[in-house]
């Protein structure tokens, strides 16, 4: 069994127009939501074997905050520029290339790719994974190379405003 977590980066700041899209930092809400989502993961006793993040500042910052919240050591975090605005096919190849020693993988990245990827993996119909949203699915396989679209089973889907909407 393999478990994949897709984490969209927390809310980013548009206060610095001189920065490239890749370099935008988290804003106040993002700095609040990332630790909250990390706390929710910790409550579920989720500690991924590997975290791979887009190298975009907002994605890497989200990854680092969540890693700290769940107790994931820095040695289990990899930055990969190919995740930056990647589409479903690129993300699928990244997942398929993961070493099989890894049982649970957490990816940090961006929309629209992450929402499309999630929907294609587990045949869900999520309109939009919001900032700092987490989509988790499992696969009844022994090797990441066996992951295919439509074969994932939704484990949970959570996002910062969900508890404020009375759904948690």
Z-matrix of the N, CA and C atoms (Angstrom, degrees):
N
C 1 1.458
C 2 1.527 1 108.77
N 3 1.322 2 116.11 1 131.84
C 4 1.467 3 122.69 2 176.28
C 5 1.523 4 108.10 3 -117.85
N 6 1.334 5 116.02 4 142.74
C 7 1.462 6 121.54 5 178.39
C 8 1.517 7 109.31 6 -122.10
N 9 1.312 8 114.87 7 130.14
C 10 1.461 9 122.33 8 -179.66
C 11 1.522 10 109.43 9 -118.90
N 12 1.329 11 115.09 10 130.26
C 13 1.462 12 121.96 11 176.00
C 14 1.519 13 107.67 12 -114.69
N 15 1.329 14 116.73 13 127.77
C 16 1.455 15 121.89 14 174.12
C 17 1.522 16 107.33 15 -108.10
N 18 1.324 17 116.23 16 120.94
C 19 1.463 18 121.40 17 -179.09
C 20 1.518 19 108.23 18 -118.40
N 21 1.321 20 115.83 19 114.74
C 22 1.455 21 118.66 20 174.43
C 23 1.523 22 107.43 21 -75.76
N 24 1.324 23 116.50 22 140.73
C 25 1.461 24 120.42 23 179.99
C 26 1.522 25 111.25 24 -54.63
N 27 1.330 26 115.20 25 153.32
C 28 1.466 27 120.84 26 176.71
C 29 1.530 28 109.65 27 -70.19
N 30 1.317 29 115.46 28 169.89
C 31 1.466 30 122.34 29 -175.64
C 32 1.529 31 110.79 30 -58.42
N 33 1.328 32 114.83 31 132.40
C 34 1.467 33 119.94 32 -177.76
C 35 1.521 34 111.51 33 -104.78
N 36 1.310 35 114.32 34 162.90
C 37 1.459 36 122.61 35 -177.73
C 38 1.520 37 111.25 36 -93.59
N 39 1.308 38 114.94 37 139.55
C 40 1.468 39 122.02 38 173.99
C 41 1.529 40 110.01 39 -109.20
N 42 1.332 41 116.87 40 16.87
C 43 1.463 42 121.95 41 -175.92
C 44 1.522 43 114.32 42 -76.31
N 45 1.317 44 117.29 43 -6.69
C 46 1.466 45 120.49 44 -175.73
C 47 1.530 46 109.26 45 -125.88
N 48 1.349 47 117.06 46 80.18
C 49 1.461 48 120.43 47 -174.90
C 50 1.530 49 113.71 48 -61.63
N 51 1.319 50 116.90 49 -17.16
C 52 1.464 51 119.74 50 179.12
C 53 1.529 52 112.50 51 -76.46
N 54 1.331 53 117.01 52 -15.00
C 55 1.459 54 120.26 53 -179.47
C 56 1.532 55 111.01 54 -81.25
N 57 1.321 56 116.17 55 147.98
C 58 1.455 57 120.17 56 173.33
C 59 1.526 58 108.89 57 -73.32
N 60 1.309 59 117.02 58 164.51
C 61 1.457 60 121.70 59 177.63
C 62 1.528 61 110.11 60 -57.38
N 63 1.313 62 117.35 61 -37.93
C 64 1.463 63 122.79 62 -179.30
C 65 1.530 64 111.86 63 -63.84
N 66 1.325 65 117.41 64 -29.06
C 67 1.466 66 121.77 65 -172.67
C 68 1.526 67 115.05 66 -99.78
N 69 1.335 68 118.01 67 2.82
C 70 1.464 69 119.32 68 -179.24
C 71 1.530 70 111.16 69 -64.86
N 72 1.355 71 117.76 70 131.22
C 73 1.471 72 121.48 71 179.76
C 74 1.530 73 111.27 72 -85.25
N 75 1.315 74 115.68 73 176.20
C 76 1.459 75 120.77 74 173.07
C 77 1.525 76 109.41 75 -72.81
N 78 1.333 77 116.26 76 149.14
C 79 1.456 78 119.76 77 173.28
C 80 1.531 79 108.63 78 -95.41
N 81 1.324 80 116.28 79 -174.32
C 82 1.470 81 121.00 80 -176.45
C 83 1.531 82 111.29 81 -58.13
N 84 1.332 83 116.49 82 -45.30
C 85 1.468 84 119.78 83 179.91
C 86 1.528 85 110.54 84 -64.01
N 87 1.326 86 117.50 85 -40.09
C 88 1.459 87 120.91 86 178.19
C 89 1.513 88 112.00 87 -62.94
N 90 1.331 89 116.18 88 -40.10
C 91 1.472 90 120.63 89 179.14
C 92 1.527 91 111.03 90 -69.80
N 93 1.327 92 117.83 91 -20.77
C 94 1.471 93 122.27 92 175.79
C 95 1.531 94 110.77 93 -86.08
N 96 1.334 95 116.69 94 -42.95
C 97 1.467 96 120.55 95 -174.28
C 98 1.524 97 113.64 96 -72.10
N 99 1.329 98 117.85 97 -37.40
C 100 1.471 99 119.99 98 -176.74
C 101 1.534 100 112.22 99 -59.52
N 102 1.349 101 118.99 100 -49.13
C 103 1.469 102 117.70 101 177.64
C 104 1.537 103 112.82 102 -64.55
N 105 1.328 104 116.79 103 -32.97
C 106 1.467 105 120.39 104 178.34
C 107 1.530 106 110.12 105 -63.90
N 108 1.322 107 117.25 106 -44.27
C 109 1.465 108 119.70 107 179.64
C 110 1.531 109 110.63 108 -69.32
N 111 1.323 110 116.30 109 -34.48
C 112 1.464 111 119.99 110 174.22
C 113 1.520 112 111.41 111 -61.72
N 114 1.336 113 116.08 112 -40.69
C 115 1.468 114 120.92 113 177.75
C 116 1.527 115 110.24 114 -62.47
N 117 1.328 116 117.28 115 -41.99
C 118 1.471 117 120.36 116 179.45
C 119 1.532 118 110.97 117 -63.96
N 120 1.336 119 116.10 118 -39.43
C 121 1.469 120 119.16 119 177.29
C 122 1.531 121 110.60 120 -64.39
N 123 1.327 122 115.55 121 -42.37
C 124 1.469 123 119.66 122 179.43
C 125 1.525 124 110.38 123 -61.97
N 126 1.332 125 117.58 124 -40.13
C 127 1.466 126 121.56 125 177.65
C 128 1.526 127 111.48 126 -60.43
N 129 1.317 128 116.65 127 -29.81
C 130 1.471 129 122.15 128 178.08
C 131 1.532 130 111.11 129 -87.25
N 132 1.328 131 116.52 130 2.77
C 133 1.470 132 122.97 131 -179.05
C 134 1.524 133 111.97 132 59.85
N 135 1.325 134 115.54 133 40.91
C 136 1.459 135 120.95 134 179.85
C 137 1.520 136 109.49 135 -96.91
N 138 1.306 137 115.48 136 118.84
C 139 1.459 138 123.30 137 175.13
C 140 1.529 139 106.38 138 -134.93
N 141 1.338 140 117.67 139 98.20
C 142 1.461 141 119.81 140 -176.30
C 143 1.527 142 112.10 141 -67.16
N 144 1.321 143 114.55 142 151.51
C 145 1.464 144 120.54 143 176.79
C 146 1.526 145 111.39 144 -71.66
N 147 1.332 146 116.26 145 -29.29
C 148 1.459 147 121.53 146 -177.86
C 149 1.515 148 109.60 147 -149.46
N 150 1.334 149 116.05 148 140.27
C 151 1.460 150 122.83 149 173.21
C 152 1.521 151 107.40 150 -119.43
N 153 1.322 152 115.99 151 128.60
C 154 1.458 153 121.39 152 175.23
C 155 1.513 154 106.88 153 -120.91
N 156 1.324 155 116.01 154 125.63
C 157 1.456 156 120.93 155 -177.27
C 158 1.523 157 111.71 156 -121.80
N 159 1.313 158 113.74 157 145.53
C 160 1.458 159 119.65 158 164.79
C 161 1.527 160 106.36 159 -54.36
N 162 1.312 161 117.18 160 148.56
C 163 1.460 162 119.73 161 178.52
C 164 1.527 163 112.83 162 -81.58
N 165 1.325 164 117.98 163 -1.65
C 166 1.463 165 120.35 164 175.80
C 167 1.526 166 108.82 165 -58.99
N 168 1.327 167 116.07 166 140.68
C 169 1.476 168 121.15 167 -175.86
C 170 1.520 169 112.58 168 -52.58
N 171 1.327 170 117.70 169 -45.45
C 172 1.457 171 121.00 170 -176.39
C 173 1.524 172 112.12 171 -66.97
N 174 1.332 173 117.79 172 -35.60
C 175 1.462 174 121.36 173 178.27
C 176 1.525 175 110.85 174 -72.21
N 177 1.330 176 116.45 175 -45.57
C 178 1.466 177 119.83 176 -178.98
C 179 1.529 178 110.55 177 -65.34
N 180 1.335 179 117.44 178 -38.40
C 181 1.470 180 120.15 179 177.97
C 182 1.528 181 110.65 180 -64.03
N 183 1.332 182 116.79 181 -41.39
C 184 1.461 183 121.00 182 177.20
C 185 1.527 184 110.02 183 -61.71
N 186 1.315 185 116.30 184 -45.14
C 187 1.460 186 122.00 185 178.92
C 188 1.529 187 111.06 186 -58.91
N 189 1.315 188 116.86 187 -47.18
C 190 1.467 189 120.63 188 -177.13
C 191 1.523 190 112.03 189 -65.15
N 192 1.326 191 117.13 190 -39.79
C 193 1.464 192 120.62 191 178.84
C 194 1.531 193 110.07 192 -65.83
N 195 1.320 194 117.03 193 -45.84
C 196 1.467 195 120.19 194 -179.58
C 197 1.522 196 110.21 195 -66.91
N 198 1.328 197 117.64 196 -40.21
C 199 1.475 198 120.78 197 177.74
C 200 1.522 199 110.42 198 -57.60
N 201 1.324 200 116.40 199 -45.03
C 202 1.465 201 120.46 200 179.08
C 203 1.528 202 110.43 201 -63.03
N 204 1.333 203 116.61 202 -42.08
C 205 1.468 204 121.00 203 -178.37
C 206 1.519 205 112.78 204 -61.96
N 207 1.344 206 116.70 205 -39.09
C 208 1.467 207 119.73 206 -176.40
C 209 1.527 208 112.88 207 -94.90
N 210 1.332 209 117.20 208 -4.83
C 211 1.460 210 121.00 209 178.95
C 212 1.515 211 114.27 210 83.44
N 213 1.312 212 116.80 211 28.44
C 214 1.466 213 121.11 212 179.31
C 215 1.531 214 109.11 213 -85.69
N 216 1.332 215 118.07 214 122.72
C 217 1.465 216 120.10 215 -179.10
C 218 1.535 217 112.49 216 -69.42
N 219 1.329 218 115.14 217 152.84
C 220 1.468 219 121.13 218 -179.69
C 221 1.524 220 112.40 219 -55.84
N 222 1.318 221 117.18 220 -30.17
C 223 1.473 222 121.09 221 -178.68
C 224 1.529 223 112.34 222 -63.44
N 225 1.332 224 116.82 223 -17.47
C 226 1.471 225 120.80 224 179.86
C 227 1.527 226 112.35 225 -96.72
N 228 1.336 227 118.00 226 10.30
C 229 1.456 228 122.02 227 -178.32
C 230 1.522 229 109.70 228 -112.35
N 231 1.327 230 115.60 229 130.05
C 232 1.461 231 122.01 230 177.72
C 233 1.525 232 108.23 231 -125.91
N 234 1.313 233 116.88 232 133.21
C 235 1.452 234 121.61 233 171.94
C 236 1.519 235 108.86 234 -93.17
N 237 1.326 236 117.30 235 134.94
C 238 1.459 237 121.88 236 -179.47
C 239 1.525 238 109.26 237 -137.40
N 240 1.312 239 115.87 238 111.22
C 241 1.472 240 120.45 239 -178.09
C 242 1.528 241 112.20 240 -61.35
N 243 1.330 242 117.11 241 -24.98
C 244 1.465 243 120.20 242 -179.60
C 245 1.524 244 113.35 243 -65.83
N 246 1.334 245 117.38 244 -16.02
C 247 1.464 246 120.70 245 178.49
C 248 1.535 247 110.40 246 -78.63
N 249 1.324 248 117.29 247 -21.79
C 250 1.467 249 122.13 248 -178.24
C 251 1.524 250 109.99 249 -59.60
N 252 1.314 251 116.77 250 109.98
C 253 1.467 252 124.79 251 -179.56
C 254 1.525 253 112.82 252 55.48
N 255 1.329 254 117.11 253 33.64
C 256 1.466 255 121.67 254 178.91
C 257 1.516 256 111.19 255 -71.97
N 258 1.320 257 115.28 256 148.89
C 259 1.455 258 122.17 257 173.96
C 260 1.517 259 110.75 258 -89.56
N 261 1.317 260 116.09 259 177.20
C 262 1.465 261 122.57 260 -176.33
C 263 1.520 262 113.59 261 -58.11
N 264 1.313 263 117.66 262 -42.73
C 265 1.467 264 120.58 263 -177.18
C 266 1.528 265 110.88 264 -65.14
N 267 1.331 266 116.99 265 -42.44
C 268 1.469 267 121.20 266 178.18
C 269 1.517 268 110.47 267 -63.94
N 270 1.333 269 116.39 268 -43.84
C 271 1.468 270 120.49 269 179.54
C 272 1.523 271 111.17 270 -64.80
N 273 1.331 272 117.30 271 -39.23
C 274 1.457 273 120.24 272 178.40
C 275 1.534 274 110.49 273 -62.58
N 276 1.315 275 117.41 274 -42.12
C 277 1.469 276 120.04 275 178.76
C 278 1.523 277 111.17 276 -64.39
N 279 1.321 278 116.83 277 -39.99
C 280 1.464 279 120.71 278 177.31
C 281 1.532 280 110.16 279 -59.28
N 282 1.320 281 116.75 280 -47.20
C 283 1.464 282 121.61 281 179.92
C 284 1.527 283 110.16 282 -63.32
N 285 1.307 284 116.42 283 -45.78
C 286 1.474 285 120.58 284 -178.68
C 287 1.525 286 112.41 285 -62.42
N 288 1.318 287 117.54 286 -26.58
C 289 1.464 288 121.85 287 -179.16
C 290 1.524 289 113.40 288 -87.00
N 291 1.315 290 117.45 289 1.37
C 292 1.462 291 121.44 290 179.99
C 293 1.527 292 109.64 291 -71.11
N 294 1.321 293 115.68 292 138.52
C 295 1.465 294 120.35 293 178.72
C 296 1.524 295 110.52 294 -64.01
N 297 1.316 296 116.61 295 142.23
C 298 1.460 297 120.98 296 -174.82
C 299 1.518 298 114.41 297 -72.72
N 300 1.319 299 117.93 298 -8.79
C 301 1.469 300 120.78 299 173.05
C 302 1.527 301 109.46 300 -63.24
N 303 1.327 302 115.47 301 -29.87
C 304 1.468 303 122.46 302 179.14
C 305 1.526 304 109.03 303 -75.42
N 306 1.326 305 116.07 304 121.82
C 307 1.461 306 120.63 305 177.13
C 308 1.516 307 112.42 306 -94.31
N 309 1.350 308 115.09 307 -32.19
C 310 1.469 309 119.90 308 179.97
C 311 1.524 310 108.82 309 -132.71
N 312 1.316 311 114.91 310 130.79
C 313 1.459 312 123.33 311 -175.76
C 314 1.519 313 109.02 312 -122.97
N 315 1.337 314 116.13 313 133.22
C 316 1.457 315 121.25 314 176.96
C 317 1.527 316 108.06 315 -118.40
N 318 1.343 317 115.82 316 121.44
C 319 1.458 318 121.82 317 178.17
C 320 1.520 319 109.49 318 -105.49
N 321 1.327 320 116.34 319 139.73
C 322 1.465 321 122.78 320 177.42
C 323 1.512 322 107.92 321 -118.37
N 324 1.338 323 116.37 322 122.45
C 325 1.450 324 118.54 323 -176.49
C 326 1.509 325 113.84 324 -162.55
N 327 1.326 326 114.93 325 -143.41
C 328 1.455 327 121.73 326 -162.13
C 329 1.532 328 112.98 327 -134.92
N 330 1.309 329 113.86 328 158.79
C 331 1.457 330 121.48 329 168.69
C 332 1.520 331 108.53 330 -92.99
N 333 1.299 332 118.52 331 157.59
C 334 1.466 333 127.68 332 6.87
C 335 1.536 334 113.83 333 -82.00
N 336 1.317 335 116.77 334 -9.40
C 337 1.462 336 120.78 335 -175.57
C 338 1.512 337 114.65 336 -56.24
N 339 1.342 338 117.75 337 -42.83
C 340 1.464 339 119.84 338 -176.03
C 341 1.532 340 112.19 339 -67.47
N 342 1.320 341 117.43 340 -41.27
C 343 1.463 342 119.45 341 179.16
C 344 1.526 343 110.23 342 -64.77
N 345 1.312 344 116.84 343 -44.83
C 346 1.459 345 120.76 344 178.63
C 347 1.532 346 110.59 345 -61.72
N 348 1.320 347 116.69 346 -44.63
C 349 1.466 348 122.23 347 -179.82
C 350 1.527 349 110.47 348 -60.55
N 351 1.324 350 116.91 349 -47.26
C 352 1.469 351 121.49 350 179.54
C 353 1.528 352 110.68 351 -58.64
N 354 1.304 353 116.32 352 -48.76
C 355 1.460 354 120.47 353 -178.99
C 356 1.521 355 112.24 354 -61.87
N 357 1.313 356 116.85 355 -39.88
C 358 1.460 357 120.38 356 -179.94
C 359 1.527 358 112.04 357 -72.07
N 360 1.326 359 117.10 358 -34.14
C 361 1.470 360 120.15 359 -179.72
C 362 1.518 361 112.30 360 -66.61
N 363 1.322 362 116.12 361 -47.29
C 364 1.464 363 120.56 362 -170.79
C 365 1.529 364 113.53 363 -114.42
N 366 1.313 365 116.98 364 13.47
C 367 1.460 366 121.56 365 -179.45
C 368 1.524 367 112.11 366 49.62
N 369 1.339 368 113.87 367 45.35
C 370 1.467 369 120.07 368 176.41
C 371 1.520 370 107.94 369 -98.23
N 372 1.312 371 115.51 370 175.30
C 373 1.455 372 120.39 371 -179.68
C 374 1.530 373 109.28 372 -131.84
N 375 1.324 374 114.97 373 58.33
C 376 1.464 375 120.55 374 178.77
C 377 1.523 376 107.34 375 -83.77
N 378 1.315 377 116.09 376 126.28
C 379 1.455 378 120.26 377 -177.48
C 380 1.527 379 111.30 378 -69.58
N 381 1.344 380 116.43 379 -40.94
C 382 1.454 381 120.69 380 -175.97
C 383 1.527 382 109.61 381 -162.10
N 384 1.346 383 116.87 382 121.87
C 385 1.459 384 119.04 383 171.17
C 386 1.525 385 105.71 384 -77.09
N 387 1.333 386 118.02 385 115.45
C 388 1.466 387 119.77 386 -177.79
C 389 1.527 388 112.00 387 -71.71
N 390 1.320 389 115.84 388 168.32
C 391 1.453 390 119.38 389 178.33
C 392 1.519 391 110.05 390 -55.37
N 393 1.313 392 115.04 391 134.98
C 394 1.467 393 126.00 392 -177.98
C 395 1.527 394 112.92 393 66.60
N 396 1.339 395 116.49 394 14.55
C 397 1.461 396 120.47 395 174.89
C 398 1.521 397 110.35 396 -73.21
N 399 1.326 398 115.42 397 149.45
C 400 1.461 399 122.02 398 -179.45
C 401 1.521 400 109.31 399 -125.54
N 402 1.319 401 115.47 400 124.81
C 403 1.456 402 123.34 401 177.16
C 404 1.522 403 106.81 402 -115.23
N 405 1.319 404 117.67 403 122.57
C 406 1.462 405 121.88 404 -178.56
C 407 1.519 406 110.09 405 -120.08
N 408 1.331 407 115.69 406 133.72
C 409 1.453 408 118.93 407 175.34
C 410 1.522 409 110.28 408 -142.12
N 411 1.310 410 114.34 409 155.75
C 412 1.461 411 121.20 410 -179.38
C 413 1.525 412 109.29 411 -115.13
N 414 1.322 413 114.25 412 156.96
C 415 1.456 414 121.75 413 179.43
C 416 1.524 415 108.34 414 -132.71
N 417 1.327 416 118.27 415 129.38
C 418 1.460 417 121.13 416 -179.74
C 419 1.537 418 111.26 417 -81.18
N 420 1.329 419 116.14 418 61.00
C 421 1.469 420 122.02 419 -178.04
C 422 1.525 421 109.21 420 -133.77
N 423 1.319 422 116.22 421 162.57
C 424 1.462 423 121.78 422 176.93
C 425 1.518 424 112.24 423 -98.84
N 426 1.317 425 116.58 424 -18.11
C 427 1.457 426 121.13 425 -176.64
C 428 1.524 427 110.84 426 -128.37
N 429 1.325 428 115.61 427 137.36
C 430 1.463 429 120.57 428 176.74
C 431 1.524 430 111.22 429 -59.92
N 432 1.326 431 116.82 430 -28.00
C 433 1.470 432 120.53 431 -179.44
C 434 1.527 433 111.84 432 -65.17
N 435 1.332 434 117.63 433 -14.94
C 436 1.458 435 122.41 434 179.66
C 437 1.532 436 113.40 435 -89.22
N 438 1.325 437 117.43 436 -4.79
C 439 1.463 438 121.35 437 -178.14
C 440 1.534 439 108.95 438 -64.41
N 441 1.326 440 114.86 439 132.82
C 442 1.466 441 120.83 440 178.90
C 443 1.525 442 109.10 441 -137.51
N 444 1.333 443 114.96 442 154.10
C 445 1.462 444 119.75 443 173.17
C 446 1.528 445 109.13 444 -59.59
N 447 1.324 446 115.81 445 138.89
C 448 1.453 447 121.29 446 176.94
C 449 1.511 448 114.49 447 85.37
N 450 1.322 449 118.95 448 -2.39
C 451 1.466 450 121.89 449 -176.42
C 452 1.531 451 113.04 450 -103.32
N 453 1.333 452 117.56 451 -5.71
C 454 1.456 453 120.83 452 -179.83
C 455 1.515 454 111.97 453 -81.01
N 456 1.328 455 115.28 454 152.24
C 457 1.463 456 121.62 455 176.30
C 458 1.528 457 107.88 456 -117.96
N 459 1.307 458 116.58 457 122.13
C 460 1.459 459 121.14 458 -179.19
C 461 1.524 460 110.30 459 -58.20
N 462 1.331 461 116.12 460 124.80
C 463 1.470 462 121.32 461 175.97
C 464 1.530 463 109.45 462 -94.83
N 465 1.316 464 116.81 463 -48.00
C 466 1.459 465 122.11 464 173.43
C 467 1.517 466 109.98 465 -165.62
N 468 1.320 467 114.22 466 162.80
C 469 1.463 468 122.18 467 177.60
C 470 1.514 469 105.94 468 -141.15
N 471 1.319 470 116.83 469 120.44
C 472 1.466 471 121.03 470 -176.19
C 473 1.528 472 108.94 471 -137.88
N 474 1.300 473 115.94 472 154.96
C 475 1.464 474 121.82 473 178.76
C 476 1.522 475 108.16 474 -157.15
N 477 1.335 476 117.51 475 158.34
C 478 1.475 477 120.42 476 -171.14
C 479 1.521 478 115.50 477 -53.09
N 480 1.315 479 119.09 478 -43.61
C 481 1.462 480 120.43 479 -175.72
C 482 1.531 481 113.03 480 -77.71
N 483 1.315 482 117.49 481 -7.88
C 484 1.460 483 120.03 482 -176.55
C 485 1.525 484 111.68 483 -59.68
N 486 1.330 485 118.15 484 -43.73
C 487 1.463 486 119.99 485 -179.53
C 488 1.524 487 111.13 486 -67.97
N 489 1.325 488 116.26 487 -32.94
C 490 1.469 489 119.86 488 179.29
C 491 1.525 490 111.34 489 -73.40
N 492 1.335 491 116.21 490 -18.23
C 493 1.465 492 120.65 491 177.80
C 494 1.529 493 111.27 492 -89.18
N 495 1.347 494 115.91 493 -3.97
C 496 1.451 495 120.33 494 177.90
C 497 1.521 496 114.47 495 83.96
N 498 1.335 497 116.97 496 24.16
C 499 1.466 498 120.33 497 -179.00
C 500 1.513 499 113.38 498 -104.69
N 501 1.305 500 120.07 499 -3.91
C 502 1.473 501 120.23 500 -177.16
C 503 1.501 502 111.27 501 -97.35
